[in-house]
Structure formats: C-alpha cells, structure tokens
Amino acid sequence: MLLKNFTSIISEKKEENSLTSSIQINAAHEVFQGHFPEQSVTPGVVLIQLFKEEAERFYKKTLRIEKVHQVKFLAVVNPDIDNELELQSVFTEDDDRIQLLGKALQSHEVVLKLKLILKAV
C-alpha cells in the first residue's frame, strides 16, 4: 500500500474476472491536512492507486500502471461526509497486460470511472 493506514478493507467479493471491495477511508490520515484542511478531498491520484492495489490483490503480484484511459471524476470523495467507498473492478488479460475497468461508488453513487492498463513488474 502506497499510503500507510489510508484505507482498511471492510469486505471483498472475488469472482472469476472481477473484484468488488468495500473499503473505509481513514478521514484522519495526514494526506487530508494538505488536501484540503478546511474540506477533505481524496486526491484523484490516490483513487487511481487504490484500483492498482485492488488488481495487485486480485492477481497476487506487483503491478505497474502502464497507461491510464478514460478517467472521469464525477464527484468529490470527502471522507468527512462518508468514509466508505466501494471499488468495482473488472479484469481482462491480453498477452502480458491486464486491462482494468473500474468504478468507485460512495453512498451508492458513482464518483469515478476509469480504465487502466497494468503490467507485472
């Protein structure tokens, strides 16, 4: 995990080519002191990193992001309002690359959609 103690896993549901995780964001984490002190906003790069870490847990190996496609931030993820996030990842393998189609939901609303291309390190 890139940011120590940033999240904890509440539950996971693993299927053949997908992983759905409910996670809890640590609203007191130091990242929010600078982003932003008056209103906590989870940085977009951190949300993308969470999906990479999901793929690493699914495949049980270290991966790197080779390409980021179609990242669409639809709402601010503020852990002071709701610190639970659901990550939905669907994986497709092609040669030595993994494509991840992901959605992040907070309070049952989609807050992020993305497509990543990952490769084993």
N, C-alpha and C positions, 0 to 999 in steps of 0.2 A: 504494500500500500504506500502510495506516494506521500500522502498526508497522514501521519500517525494520529490515531484516535479521532479521525474526521467522521467516520461512519461506523455503525455496527449493523450487522445483518439480523433482521428480525425473522425472516423466513426466506426459503428458496424453493422453487419448483423447477426441476430439471426434466426436460423431455428430450426426445431424440436429437432435435436440432435447435432447441431453444432453452432459454433460462429466464425465469421471472423471479426477481428478488425484491423483497420489501426491506428497505434499509431505514435507519434512523440517523439523521444528521446531528452531529454534536453542535448545537447552537452556540456553545461557549468556546468553540475552537478559535485559536488565535488568528486564523485566516480572516475571520469576520471583523477583527479590530481594524484592519486596513481596507476592508471591502464590505461594507462601509460602517463606521462606528455608529452613525445615527439610524441606519436601517440596514440590517444584514442582507446581503445579496450573495448567493453562491456563485462564484466565478464560473463562467462558461467553460473555461479550460479544465476546471475541476470536474464538472459534469461529464465532459468528454472522457476524462481519465477514469471516472467511475465505470464507464462502459468498457474501457480497455481492461480494467481489473475484473469485470464480470467475465469477459472472454477468457482471461487467464485462469479463472476458477473453473470455468466450463471445460477448457482443454487441458488443464493441469500442466501448463507450461508458460514460460515467459514469452510475451509477445511485444512487438513494437507497432506503433501506428505508422503505416506506410503512406496512407492517403486518407484525408477527411473529405467526404462528399456531403452535400445537402444538409448542412447543419442549420436547423431552424429553431430558434429560441422563441417560444410562444408566450411565455410568462416568466416573471421573476420568481426564483426559488428562494423564498425567505424562510429560514428555519425558525424564526421567532413566531411566525404565524402558524406554520405546520412543519414539523421537523421529520415527517415520514415521506419517503419517496419510493415509488415503485419503478423498477427498471425492467423493461421488457426487451429481450434480445433474441433475434432470430439469426442463426448462423448458416452460411453456405460456404463450402470449401471448393476452391478451384486451383488446381495444381498445388503450389506451396503457399497460397494465400487464403485468408479467411475474410469473407465479407460479413459484416455485422450490420443488420438493420435494427435500429433501436428507437424506443420511445421511453420517455420518462414522464410519469404521472404523479401529480400531487393533488390530493383531495379528489381523486378520480378524474382530474382534468389533465390533458396532455400539455406539458410545459416545454418539451423538447423532442424533436425528431432528428435522427441522424443516420448516416451511412458511413461506416468506416471500412477500410481495407487494412487488415492486420497481417503480420508475418512473424513466424517464430524467430526468436533471437538465436 
